[in-house]
Amino acid sequence: MKRLNTFLLCAFLAFSGCAFARPTLEDFTKERDLRNVVISPDGKYLAQLHNKDGKRIVTIIDMQAPGKPVIGSLGDKVIRPTSISWGKKDRLLINLLVPYDSKQVERDMERKKDFDIDDYFMFTRMLSVDVNAKNPVVLMNNERSMRGNVNLSTIHHYLPKDPNNVLMEVDRDGVEALYKVNVYTGASELLTKGSRFTFMFANDYDGKTRFRFDYLRIAKKINIYELAEDNTWGQQPIDSIKINDNESEDFDAGRLVGLYGDNLAYSKRNENTGFLELSLYKSKEKVYETLVSLPDRDVLYPLHDLRSNQIVGYAVDGDYIRYKFFDPKQQEAYDKLAAKVGNSNFYYSSYTEDGDLGVVNLFSPENPLSFHFYDRQKDELSFIDNAFNNIASKNLSQSATANYLTRDGKKIHSYILLPTEYEKGKQYPLIVMPHGGPQARDRAGYDDFAQFLSTRGYIVIQPNFRGSTGMGKEFEEAGYKQWGQLMQDDLTDAVGFMVKKGYADPAKVCIVGISYGGYAALMGAIKTPELYRCSVSINGVTHLRDMIATDAKNVDDDKILEKYWYQRVGDPKKDKEMLDANSPALHADKINIPLLIVASTDDQIVAYSQATDLVSALNKHKKDFKFVKLKDSPHNPFFYKKDIELVYREVDEFLAKYLGSATVAAK
């Protein structure tokens, strides 16, 4: 291996003699204490959604009365509020989770020791109340045909100029539809319907419907349709947005599009640079142009005004996501706030009509979430409360960034967590945690799982190996057809970097990953068993040709298969030898370190059979492993609380067995 030319390892902080309380498993799996904080459009009232003793409670505070008293409150253990927003200045909207059989849930809550409300079927409703939490009405209560609808809670547009109504999106007989809904009476009126693929509409500031967006998951694209003057949709899309989402079951396509004045703005990838940019479709002229393009990073998504959905700026990618506004005064205020926040991500969850006062949410690698007031006129940022009081920031691992060079000269940007008890001059057990995708990336955000592991006493490194997005076309395509090869070498070189710098104990290194990261964890055990003491694969791919074949069953377009699988992973016929050489299930005989394998039975991204095929091969060769099944769970292993607790506990015990958490003197 060539000598690594290393860059500065930033922000490594040394701690000595500091007392701290290590967060427990329960701390990490407990529901957040404060879920949301929103200020009314006129700034008179503040609503908060708390969780206390298993009960969700909404409180409303009079911000202008002496002592700022609570003037309204409601809550329940069974019918649970999930989010809040201000429909109008005197009407609070509360999104509710309602059990299908509330009485049965109440009975089970009293008699079952292992009661978990998430085990019950729920539907959502939107409740509107006044500032005293009185006079409740359920929105869309006049739609008798909708009473069996699972979701009646999606606010699309708050109609700032309309004193009574908001716009709501609803699934009507399998088709997305748009309704105007009165927040005082709950009555609704159908405005328009889309197709069976429609996931979103775009309305102008006044609420007039202009465009609809159809998401074709298998084709991996969004088709854009324009509403004609006669209130009919065109037969052909005006444009399409290609999507890079081979990893996610819950793709948030709605962040990509919106109206900029009378024109449509949307995020689209530049085919030459590989970076996302903001495109503009001018409706009157029927022409397209680039609104925003950056030479060295992604324009991640357009920024929407919270109440009208109008686009007011865009988000710029980086370690911390930062916003750029089209209005210079708005940008000036944002820059002042950014200077106060420092190394944190932040966004407004609500603000007043004049924009002078807002609620700002902050999060960073060592801060799960905290709420703050920002007074723009006074340029003052004041703390409200933490979302998770049980995970104090001072007890979490501290973050760092590092660049290292691979054996062939690629610069890899990575994120590191140092356990709170970290002392300079000592070596620590190391966990390599590659991200999923692999066409995705890590940022300096809060990673609950990584924090949990690091607070057990381990250093965690998360490299943006080649193939990751956000670094341009060349870097991303450098990972194409490199599953188990150059992308794996980048992870190997991360270990070498951390050992050479004196931070990692070379005898105590484990690789842990989810999805593609789970695949990489298995390939680490096969390719470099001398490097790792153990390996943890969660919903990881084990057989590349089988993965491609499974996805091909849902795709009847050869061009899509070629672009999203054959180009990125490999052609199952032309590249059979290469794919099989890098499929863990076919090389179980080479695995000689302990494995922990976790798999979800209802995984729609990586088939459950990928795990069971590997398990069969491991049993055949009498290898040392443990298999954990997540029953009825999706690709995301942390979707259900019971799974979070199980996975965290199993991984914690596994790592403690093979790594321990004690430090050793540096050599």
N, C-alpha and C positions, 0 to 999 in steps of 0.2 A: 504493500500500500504506500502511495506517495505521502510525503509529509504534508499534514494539513496546515495551510496558512489560515490561521484563525483571526477573527475580528474581535473587537472588544465585547466581552460579556457584560451586558448592561445591567445596572440596578441590582447586582448581587449584594444583599444586605446581610451583615453579620449580627447575630444576636448572642448574647452571653449573659447568663444569670437572670434571665427574664422569666418571671412566673406567668404561667398561662394555664387555662383550662381547655384541654383538648376536646373539641366537639365530639359528641357521641353519634352513633348510628341513628338514634332517635332524633337528635338535633337536625340531621340532614334529611330525614324522611318526614318530619313533622310539617304540617301545613303552615303556610306563612301566616304571621300574626296580623299583618296589615296588607290587604290585597289591592286596595286602590284608594286614591285621593283625587277628588275633582272639585274645581271651583266653579260657581255658577257664572253665566255670561256677564252678569252685572257686578260680580265680585262680592255680593252680599252674603252668600252662603257657601259653606264648605261641606261636602259630603265625603264620608269615609266608610270603607267596607272592612270590618275587622273579623278576625276569627278568634273566639274565646270559648274555651271549654267545649270544643266541638260544635259551637253554634256560630253561624254567620250573622253578624249584626251590622246594619246600616245606621249610621248616625249623621244627623244634619246639624251644623253649627251656624249660629248667627254671627257672622264676622264683624258686624257693626255695633252689636249690643255690648254693653259693659261686661267684661269678663268672658266674652265670647261663649255663651252658654249653648248646650245641646238643646235644640228645640223640637227635634223629632228623632224617633228611633224605631226600628223594627228588625226582627230576626227570627230564625227558626232553625232547629236541628235537622229537620226533614226536608222542608222546602228551602233550598239554599240559594241565596244570592251569589252570583259568580262575577258580576261586574256592574258598574254604575256609570251613568253619564247624565248630563243635563239636557233634556229635550228642549226646554225653554227656560227662561230665567227663573220661573217659579214652579217648574215641574221636573222632578228627578225621575229618570228611567232606571229601572232595576232589572237586570237580566237574571231570571230565576231558573234553577234546575228543579224540576218537579217529578217525583217518583210516579210511575204508572199506577201503583197501588200504595198510597201514602199510609193507609191504616195498617197494612201488612208490615211496612217498614217500621212504623212505630212499635208494633208488637215485637218484631225481631230485635229492635234496638234494646228493649227491656230484658229479653230473655237469652239472647245469644252472646256468648263470651267472645267469639271471634267475629262479631258484627263489623261489617265494612259496607258503608253506604254506597261505595263505588261498585258493589256487586249487583246493584239493582238497576233495572232499566229506567232511564230518565228521559224526559222531554223538556224543552226550554220554552219559556214564555217571557214576555216583556211587560213589566208592571210600571205604571205611571202613578206617582204620588205627589202631593204638594210639599211645600217646604217644612211642614210639620209632620211629614210622613203619614198624612191622612188622605182621605178621599181617593182611595186606590181604584184604578181601572186597568183592565188587561187589554193591551193593544190588539186590534183585529178581533175584538170580541163579537163583531157582527157577522163574521164569516163562519157560518155553521159548518160548511163543508171542510173547513180547515181544522176542526177540533181534533182530528186524529193526526194532524201534522206534528212531526217530531220537533221541528225547529220553527218557532215563530218569534225570533228575537234579534234578527240582523238589521241594524239601522244603517242605511246606505247614505243618507243625506239629511242634515238637520234643518234645511230650508230656513236660513237666517232671516229672510224677509217675510216669511209666513208666520203669523203669530200663533197658529194653532197646530200646524201639521209637520210631520217628518216623512221621509220616504223609507220604506222597508222592503228588503228583498226576501222573497219567500219561494219555496219549492211548491209549485201548484201542479199536482198530478204528474210529477217527474220533470217539470219544466220550470226554469227560473222565471219568476214574475216580479214586477215592481208595483208597489202599492203606495198610495198617499194615505197616511194614517193620522187621525186626530188624537193628540196626546191627552186631551181633556175628557173625551168621550170614548175613545178606543175604536171608533168607527173607521172603516177603511174603504178605499175605492181603487179598483184595478186600473193601472195606467198602461202597461204593456207586458208582453210575454216574449221570451226568447226561444231558443231551441233546447233540445235535450242536452246539449253540450255547454250551454250558456252558464257562466259562473258569476258574471258581473255586468252592470250597466254603468255608463258614464253620463252624468247630468251636468248641465251648466250651473252657474251660481244661482240662478232663479229656479232651478229644479227641472228644467226642460230636458227630456231624454234625448241624447245625441248619438251614442254608440252602444254597442253590446260586444261582449268578448266571449268567444267559445273556446274552451280548453279541450284539446284533443290529446289525452294523456298518452295513448299508444303512439300517435304520430309525433309527440313531443313538440307541440306548437300551439300557439294561440291565434285564432282567426278573428279579425276585427271587422265588424259590420256597422254600417252607418244607417241611421233612421232617416228615411226620405220625408219630404214635406207632406206626403199623403199618409204619413204614420205607418208605413210599411218598411220592412227590412229588405235591403238588397239581397239578391240571390248569390252574389259573389263577394268575398271579403275584399276590403280595400287594401289590406296588408296582413302579413302573418309575422308572428314573433316566434323564433325558434327557442326551445327550452332545453336547458341542460340539467335534467332532474332525474337521472337514473338511480338516485339514492333515496329520495323522499317519498313517503306515502301522503304527506300533508303539505304539498307544495303551495306556497302563498303567492299565487299568480296575481292576486288583486293589488299587490304593491307595485306592479310594473307599469300601470296605465293610469291615465287621468286627463282632465281637460286643462289646457293652458290658455286662458281666455276663451275664445270660441273654437280653438283648434285642439286636436288630439295630440298628446305627448305620451311617449311610451319608451320603455327601456329596450334596447336592441343591441345585439353583439356586432361589433365591427369585424367583418370577415378577414380583414387584412391584419389588424393588430391583435384581435382576440379580446379586446377590452369592451366592456359594456358602455354604451353611450345613450344619450337621450335624443330620440328622433321626434320630428314634428310632422304631422299631417295637416296641411291647411285645407280646411273643408271647402271653402268657397272657390279657391283656385285649383283644387284637386291636385296639389303638388306636395312633394315630400322634401324635407331638408333636415339637416342635423342641427339640433338645438344646442346640445352640449357634448363635447368630446374632449377627453383628456389623454395626453400622450403616454402616460405611464401607470394608469390605474383605472379601476372600474368606476363608472357612474352607477352606483348600485341600484338605485330606484329613485323615482320622483318623489318629492315631498308634497303631501297633501295638507291643505288647510283642514283642521280637525272638524269643522262644522259644515263646510261647503264641498269638500273633496276637490276643490280647485288646486292645481299644482302651483306651488309658490317657490320651489327650488328643487334641489337634488342632493342626494347623499353620496359622499366620496369615500371610497374604500381605503383601508389602511389598518394599522394596529388598532386604532380607535376610529370609529366611523364619525365623520364630521360633515356638517351641513353647509351648503351654499344656497343663499337666497337671491332671488332676482331683485328684490327691493333693497337698495343700499342701506336704508335705515334699519330694516329688519336684520340685515347682515351685521351691521355695526353693533346692535344689541346682542346678537348671538355671539360675536367674537368676544365681547366683554364677559359674557357668561362662560364661554369656553376657557378664558384665561383664569377664571375663578375655580373652575372644575378641575383643571389640570389633567392628569392621566386617568380619565374616566370616560365612559360612554354616557351620554345623557340625551334626554328628549323631553318635550312637554307632553304631559298626559291631559292637560286642559289649560285654558287661559281665558281671560276676560275678553269682551268684545273689542275693547280698545288696545288689548295686548300689553297693558301696563303691569298686570299681575298674572303669574302663572304657577302651576305646580310642575316641578321638574323632577324627573326620575333619573337617578344616577346608578350605574353599575359598572363594575370593573372586575379583574381577576380575583381581587380579594374583598369585593363587596357585592353580595348577591343582588341587593336592591335597596335603595333608600329614597325617601320623598323629601322635597325641599320646596320652599317658596322662593320665587325670584321676582323682586320688585325692579322693573326696568328703569323707572324714573330715578330711584335711589341707588340703583346698581347694587342691590343687597341680596345675597343668597342666605336663606335661613333654614335650618333643619326642622323638619316636621317629625319624622319617625323612621325607624327601620322596618322593612318588610318582614325580616326574619330576626326577631330579637334573640332567638335561641342560637343563632350563629353570629357571634360578635366578630366584627372585622379584625379586631386585635388578636383573635384566636385562630384566624385562618392563615394559610400559607401565603407567603409574599411572592409577588410575581417578578419575572425578569424576562428580557428578550436576548437572543443571541443569534449571530450569523456564523455559520461554519462552512468551510469548503469541503466538497466531496472529493473522492479520489480522482475524479476526472475534471475537477475545477468548477463544478456548479456551486453557486452560493445558495445555501438553504437558510431561510429565516424560520426561527423557532421560538416557542414560548415555554417558559420554565416556571415551575412552582417550587419554592424552597420551604421546607417545614419550618414552623415557627421557632423550633429549638435549634435551627441551623447555626453552626459555629464555623467560622472560617478556619481552614486548616484540617478539617476532618472530612472523611469520605462517608458518603451515605448510600444506602440502597437506592437504585435507580429504576424508574419505570418509564419505558418508552411507550408513548400512547399515540399511534398514528390515527389520523382522522378518517372518517368514512368518505365515500364518494366513488372513486378517488378524485373525481373532478369537483372538488370543494376546497375549503381552506379553513384553517384556524385563525382566530383573531384574539385580541386582548379583551375578551369578554369573560363573564363568569361561567365556569364549567363546574357544575356541582359534583360530578363524578370524579373529576381530576382533583378537586379540592378535598373531597373525602379521602382519596388515596394518599394525597400528600400529607394531610394532617395525621395520618397513621405513622408518619416518620420517614417518608420517602421523598426523594426529589423526582418530579415528573417533568419530562420533556415532550413537547408536542411539535414535531417538525412539519413544516409545509414542504414536503418532499416534491420532487419534480412530478408533474401531472396535476398539481394543485392549481386551482383557478386564482385569479386576482393578480397574477404576475405576468400576464401577457400570453400571446398565442404560442410563442416559441417555447416558453417554460412549460405550458400545459401540454403541448404536443410532444415534448421530450419524454413524457410519461406514457404515451400511447404504445400499446403492445409491450409494456414493460412491467406487467404484473409479475411479481416475484423476481424481477431482474433489477434494472437500474433503480426503480422506485424502492426496492428492498435494500439495495446497497446504500441508498441515502439514509435509511434508518440505521443500518449497521455503522455508518460513519458518524451518526449522532452519538452512538455509544462511545466510539473511539474518541470523539471530541470531549465528551464529559469526563472520561477516564483520564485523558491526557491533561486536562485542566486541573485535575485533582479533586473534582467534586464527587465523582461516583466511585464506589467500591466495585472493581471489576468482577469480583466473585459474587456480587449480589445485584444482578440485573434481571428484570423481567419485562416482557413485552405484553401489553394489554390493548385490545382494540375491539371496536364494534363495527359490524358490516365489513366494508373493505378493510378497516383497521383490524377486524377479527381475522380476515384472510391473511393479512400481513403478519399477525401474531403467529399463525400456524406456519407460514413460510419461514419465519425467523427460527422456529424450532427445527425446521428441515434443513435450511441452508447454512445456518450459523449456530448449531447447538452448543458450541464451545463458548458462545457469547452470552447466552441466556441461561439463567437458573430455572426458569419456568415460563409458561406462556398461557395467556387467557384469551380465548376467542369467544365473542358474543355475537350471535347471528352472523357469523362469518361465512364467506363463500369457501367451498372446499373442492369443487369440481368445475373448472371453467367452461368446458364444452357443454356440460349439463345446464349450467346457468344460462348460457346463450340459447340453448334449445328450449328451455322453459319460457324465456321471454319471447322467442320466435313464434310460439304458439299463439300469442296475442297480437302479433304483428303480421299483416298481410301485404306489407310494402317492403320490397327488397332494398330499396334505397335507404329506408330508415334503419333497417338491420345493418346495412353496410356502414352507415355513418356512425351509429351509436354503439355498435358492438364490434363489427369486424375491424373498423379502423382503430378503435380504442382498446379493445381487448385482443381480438384476433379472429380470423376466419376459421370456423371449426373444421373445414376441409383443408384449405391451403396451409393453415398454421397448426394442424392437429398435433404434431410432434412438440411444438413449442408450448401449446396450451396444456398438454398432458404432463409435460416436464415441470410445469408450475401449478399443478393441481394437488393440494395436500392430501386429498382422499386417495390418490394413487401412489402416495409415497409414505404411508403410515409406518412402513418398516424402518424408515430413516429417523423417526422421532424417538429420541432417547432422553427427553426431559419431561417433567410432569406437565400435564395439560389440564386446564379447566375449560370445558366446553359448555356454553349456554346457548339454548336455541328456543325460539318462539314457535309454537305450533300453528299460529295463524299469520305467519309472516308472508306478506304479499310481495316482498322485494327479493328476499333470499329464501328459497323454498326450504321448509323444515327437513326435507329429504337430504339436503346438502349436509346437515349435521348428522343425521342417522347413517348416511353412507360412510362418513368418516368414523363414526363410532363402531360400525361393523368391522371396518378395516383395522381399527386399533385393537378391538377384541381379538381379531384373528391373529394379530402379531403380539398379543399379550403385553400391551403397552400400559404405562402408568398414566391414568387419566381419571377425571371425574366428569360426569355428564349431568347437567341440570336442565330440566325441561320447564319452560314457561308456558303453561297451559292457556289456550285461548287468548294469546297475547300477540300483538302486532310486531312489525319490524323494530319499532322503537321499544327497547326493553324497559324503559322507564315511563311507560304510558299509564300503568296502574301502580298504585302505592304498594300493593302486596309484592309486585315484581321488583320494585325499587328496593324494598327491604330485603328480599331474598337475594338479589344479585349483589347488593352491597355487602351483605353478610358473607356470602359464599366467596366473593373475591377477597374480602378482608382476611378471612380465615386461611384461604389458600396462600395469599402472599405472606402472611405471618409465618406460615409453616415453612416456606421455602426461602424467604428473604429475611424474616425478622425485621426489626426496626432500629436495632442498636447501631450506633456509629462506631467506626474504627479509626484508629490514628492514621493519618496520611503517611504514605511511604516517602 
